[in-house]
Amino acid sequence: MATDMFAFMQFMRDTLLSLPGVTEKMHFEDPAFYVNKKIMANVKLKDELVALHTLEREKWMIADPDTFFITDHYRNYKYMLVRLETVSPDDLKELLITAWRNRATQKLIREYEGQ
């Protein structure tokens, strides 16, 4: 995916803000997306990364360790770092929607599926 941060942020907003219950606000100095007051995606602007909530990070990291990885900071959390320069838009969209599903209530998921 191109690392033009304006285009990337527009992709993030188009993908996530259309999902029920999603809000965007700053997390320290970077934009983040929340559902149920729980963070699901945190953009690391200066590093051109996004930290995503995931229950399948090993699967992704084995498939493409240059794109999907963690640092020691994330070792004990259910997050994975995604390198924006190398992630495909389709993979990123899948990961974002999955992160939302992992954090959303059943009511929000039913609302989404009914759209």
C-alpha positions in Angstrom: 0.0 0.0 0.0 1.3 3.5 -0.8 2.6 5.3 2.3 1.1 8.7 1.3 -0.2 9.3 4.9 -3.1 11.4 3.7 -4.3 8.7 1.3 -3.7 6.0 4.0 -5.7 7.9 6.6 -8.5 8.3 4.1 -8.4 4.6 3.5 -8.6 4.0 7.3 -11.5 6.4 7.8 -13.4 5.0 4.8 -13.0 1.4 6.1 -13.5 2.0 9.8 -15.9 4.9 10.2 -18.5 3.2 8.2 -18.6 0.4 10.8 -21.2 0.8 13.6 -19.9 2.3 16.8 -16.4 3.4 15.6 -14.9 6.6 16.7 -11.6 8.3 15.9 -9.6 10.2 18.4 -6.0 10.9 19.3 -4.0 8.4 21.3 -1.1 10.3 22.6 0.2 12.0 19.4 -1.3 9.6 16.9 -4.8 8.9 15.5 -6.6 5.8 16.8 -9.9 4.1 16.1 -12.1 2.8 18.9 -15.2 0.7 19.4 -16.8 0.3 22.8 -14.1 2.7 24.2 -11.6 0.0 23.2 -8.8 0.7 20.9 -8.7 -1.5 17.8 -6.2 0.4 15.5 -3.6 2.9 16.4 -1.7 4.6 13.5 2.0 5.3 14.2 2.4 8.2 11.7 6.1 8.8 12.0 6.9 5.1 11.7 4.4 4.5 8.9 2.9 1.6 10.9 -0.5 0.7 12.3 -1.0 -1.4 15.5 -4.0 -3.6 15.1 -5.9 -5.7 17.6 -5.8 -9.3 16.4 -6.3 -12.8 17.7 -4.3 -14.3 14.8 -1.0 -12.5 14.8 1.2 -15.6 14.5 -0.6 -16.6 11.3 0.1 -13.2 9.7 3.6 -12.9 11.0 4.6 -16.3 9.7 3.0 -15.5 6.3 4.9 -12.2 5.9 7.3 -11.3 8.7 8.5 -8.1 6.8 4.9 -6.7 6.9 3.5 -8.1 10.1 5.5 -8.1 13.3 5.6 -7.2 17.0 8.1 -5.5 19.2 8.8 -6.3 22.9 6.2 -3.7 23.8 3.4 -5.7 22.1 4.5 -9.2 23.2 1.9 -9.5 26.0 -0.9 -7.7 24.2 -3.2 -8.9 21.4 -1.8 -6.4 18.9 0.4 -6.7 15.8 2.3 -4.0 13.9 1.6 -3.7 10.2 4.1 -2.0 7.9 2.1 0.4 5.6 4.7 0.3 2.9 4.3 -3.4 2.2 0.7 -4.4 3.3 -1.8 -4.9 0.5 -5.0 -2.9 0.8 -7.1 -6.1 0.8 -5.1 -7.6 3.7 -5.3 -4.3 5.6 -9.1 -4.1 5.1 -9.6 -7.7 6.2 -7.5 -7.0 9.3 -9.3 -3.8 10.2 -12.7 -5.4 9.9 -11.5 -8.4 12.0 -10.1 -6.0 14.6 -13.5 -4.3 14.8 -15.3 -7.6 15.1 -13.0 -8.6 17.9 -13.9 -5.5 19.9 -17.5 -4.8 18.9 -20.6 -6.0 20.8 -22.9 -8.6 19.4 -25.4 -5.9 18.9 -23.0 -3.8 16.7 -22.0 -6.9 14.8 -25.7 -7.7 14.1 -26.3 -4.1 13.0 -23.3 -4.4 10.6 -24.5 -7.7 9.2 -28.0 -6.4 8.6 -26.7 -3.5 6.5 
